Amino acid sequence: MRKLILAAASVAVLALVGPASAQSPIVIKFSHVVAPNTPKGLAAEKFKELADKYTDGKVKVEVYPNSQLYKDKEELDALQLGAVQMLAPSNSKFGPSGVREFEVFDLPYILPDLATLRKVTDGPLGAKLLKLLEPKGMTGLAYWDNGFKVMSANKKLVAPEDYKGLKFRIQSSKVLEAQFRSLGAIPQVMAFSEVYQALQTGVVDGQENTPSNMYTQKMHEVQKFTTLTNHGYIGYVVVVNKKFWDGLPADIRGQLEKAMKEATAYGNGQSAKENDDALEEMRKSGRTELVKLTPEQDAAMRKAMEPVYNDVASRVGKALIEEFVKETKSTTN
Ligand code: LMR
């Protein structure tokens, strides 16, 4: 009995004198729209784990996948208002929040591979782009990969003509809009969480995405053909609410930066494999036929989409496009 009372008393004393931070950790709500078992979903979980470790539990990251909290555009509004603290929207989704420059990543065939992408994002241009987020109340912390896109429909898509008149779901990017228009298709902006149903019911005919996004949303079950075009890239910018971030104690911010750096290396180190695995699962399922383009078909697709660079020059910025292209061609030092 005596032991019990003593134990209860020590709990009470601890509760009275314990530091406030030990009782109420700083909470970071991290909202995203994809499944947990995707490149972004896994990187977010890794960040959560490392943030807990490096801050000794002073920061708790709550990850909300699958648009549980917000859909595409709402997510960015919520971050700017401070209703959530962290997101990783795709580059294509910053336009409606007034930062169109990230749409440069959407240009067809602008990035030949992930190594080239990394050169751009890790270099001065990557840093310059992140700065553009600050006047909008966001701080850009890192670039996270997804990967290269495939095209799907219930029709076999091998030539530009095959796209004519078909409705394609797109993310909210004017570059993606111009891309589908260059193929004679009809682009339709739609939130990610609505794509599966739109494909299933025929609201749209096709879509473009990475294999990991397609597979985890089961889109391959309602699309007879998936063409391995690799015509564009989907990647993310991890953003935090700037006021929240600037208001953190400096030591905590430093620990979170360390956690982010490691989570980024982890996620980017395995994104290609996750997409390869997803593609293999899609093939094994037998629900969608994977279509490879011949070099001639690939060349025809590239040619058809070439005008997009001019079409969007005034929106994204001609100088920015030129700088980006130059960076992709420069040799690594
Ligand atoms: C999409 O909307 O297709 C993607 O941006 C979803 C995502 O976050 O990968």
Boltz pocket constraint, residues with backbone or C-beta under 6 A from the ligand:
constraints:
  - pocket:
      binder: B
      contacts: [[A, 33], [A, 34], [A, 40], [A, 88], [A, 89], [A, 90], [A, 146], [A, 171], [A, 190], [A, 191], [A, 192], [A, 208], [A, 209], [A, 213], [A, 234]]
      max_distance: 6.0
